[in-house]
Amino acid sequence: MPPNAASCRSCHLPMRDVTRNQSLARPRWSRRARVQTRLWGLLVYGGILAWCLVQLPTAAVFVVPAVAVGAVLHVVRGRPVLGALLFLVILVVAPSLFWQSMLTDTMDSLGSRL
């Protein structure tokens, strides 16, 4: 029901009274679920960082800040979706800002061949 409606359709009370007496608390996760979510975040971001440092050490310039932001939001703050989104944004947007400088050597070699 919209809060500015005249009355509730099921109980016919004024909406102002209905909204005033509603609980604004969000549904609470169990303590175990919160701990498991944070541990999974620690494992995921730790695994991403370890894989990057072993397989693609040159990409660490972009991956380490993305992992730091994602891990802080996921593990410390308990916001897994926001952490994953910011991780992906940093990992995609930051390298795309440097695409022109990455193509400089390619264009230079192409120009020297022609």
C-alpha positions, 0 to 999 in steps of 0.5 A, a space after each residue: 500500500 502506498 503510505 499516502 493512501 487513505 486507509 488499509 484495504 484489509 483492516 480499514 485503519 488509516 495508513 498513517 497509523 499502520 505505517 507508524 506501528 510497523 517495524 522498520 527493522 530489516 530481517 536479520 541474518 543468523 550469526 552463522 550465515 553472516 560469518 559464513 558470508 564473510 569467510 567465503 568473501 575472504 576465501 574468494 578475494 584471497 584466491 583471486 589475489 593469489 592467482 593473480 600474483 602467481 599467474 599474472 603478476 603484471 595485472 597486480 597493479 589493477 587487481 590488488 586495489 580491486 581486491 582490497 576494495 572488494 574484501 573490505 566491503 565484503 569481509 569487514 563491512 558485510 556488503 558482498 554484492 556491493 563489494 563484488 560490483 565495485 571489484 568488477 568496476 575497478 577491474 574493468 574501468 581502470 584498465 580501460 582508462 589506459 587503453 590509448 597508452 597500451 596501444 601506443 607501441 602497437 600503433 608505433 610498430 604498425 607505422 614503422 612497418 608501413 
